[in-house]
Amino acid sequence: MKPVNLLVLAQGFLSAPQDLLGAFEAQLSEREEPLGVVKPHEADSVARLVRALWDSGVRRASCFEGFVFSFRIPQISSEFDLLKIADGYVINIELKSQDVGIRRIREQLTRNRYYLSPLERVVYTFTFVSSTGRLYELSEGGEAREVGIDCLVNVLQNVGDAYEGQVEDLFRVRNYLVSPLNDSQKFLDGHYFLTNHQSQIKASFLRACAERERWTSEKRCAPEKRRAPAGGDDTPLYIVYGDAGTGKSLLLYDLARSWRGTGQVCVVHCGVLCDGHKVLNEGQERFRIVSAKGLERVDLEGFEALFVDEAQRMWPSQLKYVVDMAATNHMPLYLSLDRRQVLSRREETFDVEKAVHDAHQSASIWELSHRIRTNRELADFIRALFGLRGAERFVRTSHVKAASATDVRMARELIEAFRAEGYQFISLGMQDVAEADALADKLSIPESPDPYAVIGQEFDRVVMAMGPRFSLSAQHCRQLLYQGLTRARSEVALVVYGNEPLLRKLLGKL
């Protein structure tokens, strides 16, 4: 997608038929997927902004050059109405047909400044209200204030040449994704935002918890006059599904961090606790993270709510303990799980949702379907490799590297080379002795984690290795490889040694 001349865009919006506005903009910007509809108020706001600039004496052509209309960062829900990227500067102008209030203006501009900060340019953010002609700017201190149109005119006249390349090339999704376990301090400092869908689930859960707490409090004061909340007398129970990379863990930890009660909440991690868990436990007092292993020995009665991450990996006894404790103590319970992320036959056969419904009939079910962590090409390759529904036959991508080695020794050398380039090696380690024959090819590197150790974590680059006995037709092999590959944000490398059929299949998908 390329920048356009704002004057040309505005004139087109004024003169072209309504049903052709999207097509008109697309031929200017060369965007891959034309906008389905350009709403009348959007077109009118662009035209009124240009008129306001023109009436203020702006005639220099460079002031109107280099604007991007309705740009969305790939995989991120945040959208910009107008962007102008120049040498050392970026200008964002949000368009409103009506005044929405200073608080909403400040929140949107603050979010936009965050998403624009990785461009490493001076960021100017404005909101133009077309019905009133008023202009608002976000100050360096983070306050929204009304300014004259001359403020925007001055900025436009003093920035350098506009960027003329593909806008998408400037925005890397990994700059905006915060992992609570791998970017723990950024998470604790609140340097992240949720997608619209994540925010919707969050608002629903916190609202249900608040309604329950209000009903409980009022019932103590006048038990004969109070009715139960809409869901009955049940404590809120949420089950949130999502594939790898859809933001389940970030949402869960954000909910724990945002808890509005007076006490502490408990986060149960169904995997090996890592350094990130330690940082989170020591960096705040609102929630405490415990491992599902040995959970029955943890006294859960003192917590106000329970959050379980990767709940599909719980043993039936662990899940029963959590559900019973939540019901007995009237604690909200939040379960986050991924149907595909199972690492053993026991996990595969145990149906968490059914077990929860058997004990608690009024669970609220949500599903995060939009993948935000893994870039699109990498996600498409993983789907193609595993033959998932809707996958393409093969994928052209620069985000996957395939390497071939003759034996284990050469494979180790290749892995070390990838590690030197910043790849995280994840070994196909074994924890289930009964399945050892399926993964008899031993390739381990000291201090390198296996798929069990990286549950809930993510890395920019991941490298994995597969030997003579690895087969994608073996379910346990598939699960371990899938778990490792879906830890990657941006790139993966696959080292194949002594396994020609697998190498042919891999190259066929590329």
C-alpha positions in Angstrom: 0.0 0.0 0.0 1.4 3.4 -1.1 0.8 6.9 0.1 -1.5 9.2 -1.9 -2.0 12.9 -2.5 -4.6 14.1 0.1 -5.9 16.8 -2.3 -6.5 14.2 -5.1 -8.1 11.9 -2.6 -10.5 14.5 -1.3 -11.5 15.7 -4.8 -12.2 12.1 -5.8 -14.3 11.6 -2.6 -16.3 14.7 -3.5 -17.0 13.8 -7.2 -17.0 10.0 -7.5 -20.2 8.0 -7.0 -20.6 6.6 -3.5 -20.3 3.0 -4.6 -17.0 3.7 -6.4 -15.2 5.5 -3.5 -13.4 2.3 -2.3 -12.3 1.5 -5.9 -11.1 5.0 -6.4 -9.0 5.0 -3.3 -7.6 1.5 -4.1 -6.3 2.6 -7.5 -4.5 5.5 -5.9 -3.0 3.6 -3.0 -2.4 0.3 -4.8 -3.7 -1.6 -1.7 -4.0 -5.3 -2.1 -7.5 -5.6 -0.8 -9.7 -2.6 -1.7 -11.8 -1.1 1.1 -15.2 -2.6 0.9 -17.0 0.6 1.7 -15.9 4.2 2.3 -18.7 5.7 4.4 -20.1 9.1 3.5 -19.0 10.7 6.7 -15.5 9.4 6.2 -15.3 10.9 2.7 -16.9 14.1 4.0 -14.4 14.4 6.9 -11.4 14.1 4.5 -12.9 16.8 2.2 -13.5 19.1 5.1 -10.0 18.7 6.5 -8.5 19.5 3.1 -10.8 22.6 2.9 -9.7 23.7 6.3 -6.1 23.4 5.3 -6.7 25.2 2.0 -8.6 28.0 3.7 -5.6 28.4 6.1 -3.4 29.2 3.1 -1.8 25.8 2.5 -0.8 25.7 -1.2 2.5 23.9 -1.1 2.1 20.5 -2.9 4.4 18.7 -0.5 2.0 19.4 2.4 -0.7 17.2 0.7 1.7 14.5 -0.5 2.4 11.2 1.2 -0.8 10.5 3.1 -2.1 7.0 3.8 -5.9 6.6 4.3 -7.4 4.0 6.5 -4.3 1.9 7.3 -4.4 -1.1 9.6 -1.3 -2.7 11.0 -1.3 -6.3 9.8 -2.8 -8.6 12.5 -3.4 -5.7 14.9 -6.8 -4.2 15.3 -5.6 -0.6 15.6 -6.5 1.5 12.6 -5.3 4.9 11.5 -7.6 7.3 9.5 -4.7 9.3 8.1 -1.0 8.9 8.3 1.9 10.9 6.9 5.3 9.4 7.3 8.3 11.6 6.5 12.0 11.9 7.3 12.2 11.9 11.1 8.5 12.5 11.6 5.1 10.8 11.5 1.8 12.6 11.5 -1.5 10.9 12.5 -4.8 12.6 12.0 -8.0 10.9 13.3 -11.2 12.0 11.7 -14.5 12.3 13.6 -17.8 13.5 12.2 -19.0 14.4 15.7 -17.3 15.4 18.9 -16.8 12.2 21.0 -15.5 13.8 24.1 -12.0 14.7 25.2 -11.5 11.4 27.2 -12.1 9.1 24.1 -9.9 11.4 22.0 -7.1 11.1 24.5 -7.4 7.3 24.7 -7.3 6.8 21.0 -4.4 9.2 20.4 -2.4 7.7 23.2 -2.9 4.2 21.7 -1.9 5.5 18.3 1.2 7.1 19.7 2.2 3.7 21.2 1.7 1.9 17.9 3.7 4.5 16.0 6.6 4.7 18.4 8.5 1.8 16.9 9.0 3.9 13.7 11.5 5.9 15.7 10.3 9.2 14.5 8.9 12.3 16.2 5.1 11.5 16.5 2.4 14.1 16.1 -1.2 12.9 16.8 -4.3 15.0 16.0 -8.1 14.5 16.0 -10.1 16.6 13.5 -13.9 17.0 14.2 -15.4 17.8 10.8 -18.8 19.0 12.1 -17.3 21.7 14.2 -13.9 22.2 12.5 -12.1 21.8 15.8 -8.7 20.2 16.0 -7.2 18.4 19.1 -3.6 17.4 19.7 -2.0 15.0 22.1 0.7 16.8 24.0 4.1 15.4 25.0 2.7 14.9 28.5 -0.1 12.8 27.2 -3.0 15.3 27.5 -5.4 16.0 24.7 -5.9 19.7 24.1 -7.7 21.9 21.5 -5.4 23.7 19.1 -5.9 25.9 16.1 -5.6 24.6 12.5 -2.4 26.6 12.2 -0.7 24.1 14.5 -1.3 21.3 12.0 -0.3 23.6 9.1 3.0 24.4 10.9 3.8 20.7 11.3 2.9 19.9 7.7 5.1 22.7 6.4 8.1 21.7 8.5 8.4 18.0 7.9 10.7 16.6 5.3 10.0 14.5 2.2 7.2 12.0 2.6 7.9 8.3 2.5 6.9 6.8 -0.9 7.4 3.1 -0.4 5.1 0.3 0.8 3.7 1.3 4.2 3.5 -2.3 5.4 7.3 -2.5 5.2 7.6 0.0 8.1 5.4 -1.9 10.5 6.6 -5.2 12.1 4.0 -6.9 14.1 6.5 -8.2 16.6 7.2 -4.6 17.8 3.7 -4.5 19.2 3.3 -7.9 20.7 4.1 -8.2 24.4 4.4 -11.6 26.0 3.8 -11.6 29.8 6.5 -14.4 30.1 9.1 -13.1 27.7 8.6 -9.4 28.0 7.6 -9.4 31.6 8.8 -5.9 32.6 7.0 -4.3 29.6 3.9 -6.2 30.7 4.2 -5.0 34.3 4.8 -1.4 33.1 1.6 -1.6 31.1 3.3 -1.1 27.7 0.8 -3.0 25.7 -2.7 -2.9 24.3 -5.4 -5.5 23.8 -7.2 -6.1 20.5 -10.9 -5.1 20.2 -11.9 -8.8 20.7 -9.7 -9.2 23.8 -11.1 -6.0 25.2 -14.6 -7.3 24.6 -14.0 -10.5 26.6 -12.2 -8.6 29.3 -15.1 -6.2 29.7 -17.6 -9.0 29.8 -15.7 -11.0 32.5 -15.0 -8.0 34.7 -18.6 -6.8 34.4 -19.9 -10.3 35.4 -17.6 -10.3 38.4 -18.7 -6.8 39.4 -22.4 -7.7 39.1 -21.8 -10.8 41.2 -19.9 -8.9 43.9 -22.6 -6.1 44.0 -25.4 -8.7 44.3 -23.5 -10.5 47.1 -22.9 -7.3 49.0 -26.5 -6.1 48.7 -27.8 -9.5 49.6 -26.0 -9.3 52.9 -27.7 -6.0 53.7 -31.2 -7.0 52.6 -31.4 -10.6 51.6 -35.2 -10.6 51.1 -35.1 -7.8 48.6 -32.3 -8.8 46.2 -32.6 -10.8 43.0 -29.7 -12.8 41.6 -27.8 -11.4 38.6 -28.9 -12.4 35.1 -26.8 -15.6 35.3 -28.5 -16.8 38.4 -26.7 -17.4 41.7 -23.7 -18.9 39.9 -20.2 -17.4 40.2 -18.8 -16.2 36.8 -17.1 -19.0 34.9 -15.4 -18.2 31.5 -13.9 -20.7 29.1 -11.8 -18.9 26.4 -10.6 -20.9 23.4 -7.9 -19.9 20.9 -5.2 -21.3 18.7 -1.6 -20.5 19.3 -0.8 -16.8 18.7 -4.3 -15.5 19.3 -3.4 -13.7 22.5 -5.0 -16.0 25.1 -2.2 -15.7 27.7 -1.8 -11.9 27.4 -5.6 -11.6 27.9 -5.5 -13.9 30.9 -2.6 -12.1 32.6 -4.1 -8.7 31.8 -7.3 -9.7 33.6 -5.2 -10.8 36.6 -3.3 -7.6 36.5 -6.5 -5.5 36.1 -8.4 -7.3 39.0 -10.5 -4.7 40.8 -10.9 -6.5 44.1 -9.1 -5.8 47.3 -7.4 -9.2 47.5 -5.1 -11.3 45.5 -6.0 -13.6 42.6 -4.3 -16.9 41.6 -3.0 -17.8 38.1 -2.4 -21.5 37.6 0.1 -22.3 34.8 -0.2 -25.8 33.4 3.4 -26.2 32.5 6.9 -25.5 33.8 7.4 -22.2 35.6 10.0 -20.1 33.8 12.0 -16.9 34.6 9.2 -14.8 33.4 6.8 -16.2 36.0 9.4 -15.3 38.7 9.6 -11.7 37.4 5.8 -11.4 37.5 5.5 -12.9 41.0 8.2 -10.6 42.3 7.1 -7.5 40.4 3.6 -7.0 41.7 1.2 -8.1 44.5 -2.1 -8.3 42.6 -1.8 -11.9 41.5 0.3 -15.0 42.4 1.4 -17.6 39.8 1.5 -21.3 40.8 2.2 -24.4 38.9 -0.6 -27.0 38.2 1.8 -29.6 39.4 1.1 -30.1 43.0 -1.9 -27.8 42.8 -3.8 -29.9 45.4 -1.3 -28.8 48.0 -2.0 -25.1 47.3 -4.6 -23.4 49.6 -6.8 -21.6 47.1 -9.4 -20.4 49.6 -7.6 -17.1 50.2 -7.8 -15.9 46.6 -10.6 -13.8 45.1 -10.5 -15.4 41.6 -8.8 -18.2 39.8 -7.2 -18.0 36.3 -6.0 -21.2 34.6 -3.7 -20.9 31.6 -3.3 -23.8 29.1 -6.2 -25.6 30.9 -6.3 -28.4 28.4 -3.2 -29.8 30.1 -4.7 -30.3 33.5 -5.2 -33.7 35.0 -8.9 -34.5 35.8 -8.2 -34.3 39.5 -6.6 -30.9 39.2 -9.5 -29.5 37.2 -12.0 -30.9 39.7 -10.1 -29.3 42.5 -10.1 -25.9 40.8 -13.8 -26.1 39.9 -14.8 -27.3 43.3 -12.8 -24.6 45.1 -14.3 -21.9 42.9 -17.8 -23.1 43.5 -17.4 -23.6 47.2 -15.8 -20.2 47.8 -17.8 -18.3 45.1 -14.7 -17.3 43.2 -14.8 -16.3 39.5 -13.0 -18.9 37.4 -11.4 -18.2 34.1 -10.0 -21.1 31.9 -7.9 -20.4 28.8 -7.2 -23.3 26.5 -6.2 -24.4 23.0 -7.7 -27.6 21.5 -4.6 -28.2 19.4 -2.0 -27.6 22.0 -1.8 -31.1 23.6 1.4 -32.9 24.2 0.3 -36.4 25.3 -2.5 -38.9 24.6 -3.9 -38.2 28.1 -4.3 -34.5 27.3 -5.9 -35.4 24.0 -8.6 -37.7 25.4 -9.5 -35.5 28.4 -12.3 -33.1 27.4 -11.9 -30.0 29.7 -15.0 -28.3 28.4 -17.3 -31.3 29.1 -15.8 -31.8 32.5 -16.4 -28.2 33.4 -20.0 -28.2 32.1 -20.8 -31.4 34.0 -19.9 -29.5 37.2 -21.1 -26.0 36.2 -23.9 -25.5 33.7 -23.7 -21.7 33.1 -20.2 -21.3 31.7 -19.7 -18.4 29.3 -17.8 -19.7 26.2 -15.6 -17.4 24.0 -13.2 -18.0 21.2 -10.3 -15.9 20.1 -10.0 -16.6 16.3 -7.7 -13.8 15.0 -4.0 -14.8 15.1 -1.9 -11.9 16.1 1.4 -13.3 17.3 2.6 -15.3 14.2 3.0 -13.4 10.9 0.5 -14.5 8.2 3.0 -16.3 6.0 4.4 -18.3 8.8 0.9 -19.2 10.1 -0.1 -20.3 6.6 3.0 -22.5 6.3 2.2 -24.2 9.7 -1.3 -24.8 8.5 -0.1 -26.2 5.2 2.5 -28.5 6.9 0.0 -30.0 9.2 -2.8 -30.2 6.7 -5.2 -28.1 8.8 -8.6 -27.1 7.4 -8.5 -24.4 4.9 -4.7 -24.6 4.4 -3.1 -23.9 1.0 -1.2 -26.7 -0.8 2.1 -24.8 -0.5 3.2 -21.4 0.8 5.7 -18.9 -0.7 7.5 -17.3 2.3 10.8 -15.9 3.4 10.0 -16.6 7.0 10.7 -20.3 6.9 14.2 -21.9 6.2 14.7 -25.6 5.5 18.1 -27.1 6.2 19.4 -30.6 5.5 22.1 -32.5 7.3 23.6 -36.0 6.8 23.8 -37.0 10.5 23.3 -35.8 14.1 26.7 -34.2 14.2 26.1 -32.0 11.2 22.6 -31.2 12.4 24.1 -29.9 15.7 26.5 -27.6 13.7 23.6 -26.2 11.7 21.6 -25.6 14.8 24.5 -23.7 16.4 24.7 -21.6 13.2 21.0 -20.7 13.5 21.4 -20.0 17.3 24.2 -17.6 16.4 21.6 -15.7 14.2 19.3 -15.4 17.2 17.1 -18.5 16.8 15.8 -20.3 19.9 16.4 -24.0 19.7 13.5 -26.1 20.9 14.3 -29.8 21.2 11.9 -32.6 20.6 12.4 -33.8 24.2 10.6 -36.7 25.8 8.6 -36.9 28.9 6.3 -39.8 28.1 8.5 -43.0 28.2 5.8 -45.0 26.5 6.2 -42.9 23.3 10.0 -42.9 23.3 10.3 -45.1 20.2 8.5 -42.5 18.1 11.3 -40.0 18.9 14.3 -42.2 19.3 16.5 -39.8 17.4 18.4 -38.1 20.2 19.4 -34.5 19.5 19.8 -32.3 22.5 21.8 -29.2 23.2 22.6 -28.2 26.8 20.2 -25.7 28.4 17.8 -25.9 25.4 14.1 -26.2 26.3 11.8 -28.8 25.0 8.1 -28.1 24.0 7.0 -28.8 27.6 9.3 -26.1 29.0 8.1 -23.3 26.6 4.4 -23.6 27.2 3.0 -20.1 27.1 6.2 -18.5 25.9 7.1 -17.0 22.5 10.3 -16.1 20.6 11.0 -14.1 17.5 12.9 -17.0 15.9 12.7 -20.7 16.5 14.8 -23.6 15.1 13.8 -27.3 15.5 15.4 -30.5 14.2 13.9 -33.8 13.0 15.8 -37.1 12.5 15.3 -40.4 10.7 12.4 -41.7 12.9 10.4 -38.5 13.0 7.1 -38.8 11.1 4.3 -36.3 10.7 1.8 -39.2 10.6 2.7 -40.0 14.2 0.3 -37.9 16.4 2.8 -37.3 19.2 5.5 -36.1 16.8 3.0 -33.7 15.2 2.0 -32.3 18.6 5.5 -31.7 19.7 6.5 -30.0 16.5 3.3 -28.0 16.4 3.9 -26.8 19.9 7.4 -25.7 19.1 6.7 -24.0 15.8 3.8 -22.0 17.2 6.1 -20.4 19.8 7.7 -18.4 16.9 6.6 -14.8 16.2 8.4 -14.2 13.0 10.7 -16.9 11.6 11.4 -20.6 11.9 14.2 -22.9 10.7 13.7 -26.7 10.3 16.8 -28.9 10.3 16.1 -32.4 8.8 18.8 -35.1 9.0 18.6 -38.6 7.6 15.0 -38.3 6.7 14.5 -37.8 2.9 10.7 -38.3 2.9 10.2 -35.6 5.5 12.6 -33.3 3.6 10.6 -33.8 0.4 7.3 -33.1 2.2 8.8 -30.0 3.8 10.2 -28.6 0.6 6.9 -29.4 -1.1 5.1 -27.1 1.3 7.6 -24.3 0.5 
